[in-house]
Amino acid sequence: MTSEPRRAVSPLAEAELETLEEGREWMRQRLEKKLQRLADRQGAISPPQPPAVAGGQESAGDGANGGREGDGCGGVR
């Protein structure tokens, strides 16, 4: 196993990398808070539940043929 020689990082480059990392974390937290405020303002985002059908009948799209008209043969007999 060969190990690559490590390059010496200057103190200025090290400070720059550290500052950039801190900035990324600050922006991530800021974005998270902003998105949470928007989500709280918008409320529930789940689609509404379909209304219950009286009499226990299936609604369109719930049948055995997946909501297709006819017998599922594509109209060809």
C-alpha positions in Angstrom: 0.0 0.0 0.0 1.5 3.3 -1.1 0.7 6.5 0.8 0.7 9.8 -0.9 2.7 12.6 0.6 0.5 15.1 2.4 0.7 18.6 1.1 1.2 21.3 3.7 -1.7 23.6 3.9 -0.9 27.2 4.6 -2.6 28.8 7.6 -4.4 31.2 5.3 -5.8 28.4 3.1 -6.8 26.5 6.3 -8.6 29.6 7.6 -10.4 30.0 4.3 -11.6 26.4 4.2 -12.8 26.7 7.8 -14.7 29.9 7.0 -16.2 28.4 3.9 -17.4 25.4 5.9 -18.9 27.7 8.6 -20.7 29.7 5.9 -22.2 26.5 4.3 -23.5 25.4 7.7 -24.9 28.9 8.4 -26.7 28.9 5.0 -28.0 25.4 5.5 -29.5 26.4 8.9 -30.9 29.5 7.4 -32.5 27.6 4.5 -33.9 25.0 6.9 -35.6 27.7 9.1 -37.0 29.5 6.0 -38.4 26.3 4.6 -39.9 25.3 7.9 -41.6 28.8 8.2 -43.1 28.4 4.7 -44.3 24.8 5.4 -45.9 26.0 8.7 -47.6 28.8 6.9 -48.9 26.5 4.1 -50.2 23.9 6.4 -50.9 20.3 5.5 -49.7 19.4 2.0 -51.1 15.8 1.8 -53.8 15.4 -0.9 -57.3 15.4 0.5 -59.0 12.0 1.1 -61.7 11.1 -1.4 -65.2 11.5 0.0 -66.9 8.3 1.2 -69.3 6.8 -1.2 -72.8 6.1 0.1 -74.1 2.6 -0.1 -70.7 0.9 -0.2 -70.4 1.3 -4.0 -66.9 1.6 -5.5 -65.9 5.0 -6.8 -64.4 5.4 -10.3 -60.8 4.0 -10.3 -61.3 1.6 -7.4 -62.8 -1.3 -9.4 -61.0 -4.5 -10.3 -60.1 -3.2 -13.7 -58.2 -0.2 -12.3 -60.8 2.4 -13.4 -60.9 1.4 -17.0 -64.2 1.3 -18.9 -65.5 -2.1 -20.0 -63.9 -5.4 -19.3 -60.3 -4.4 -19.5 -59.7 -5.8 -23.0 -59.1 -2.4 -24.5 -62.4 -2.4 -26.4 -61.4 -5.3 -28.5 -63.5 -8.5 -28.4 
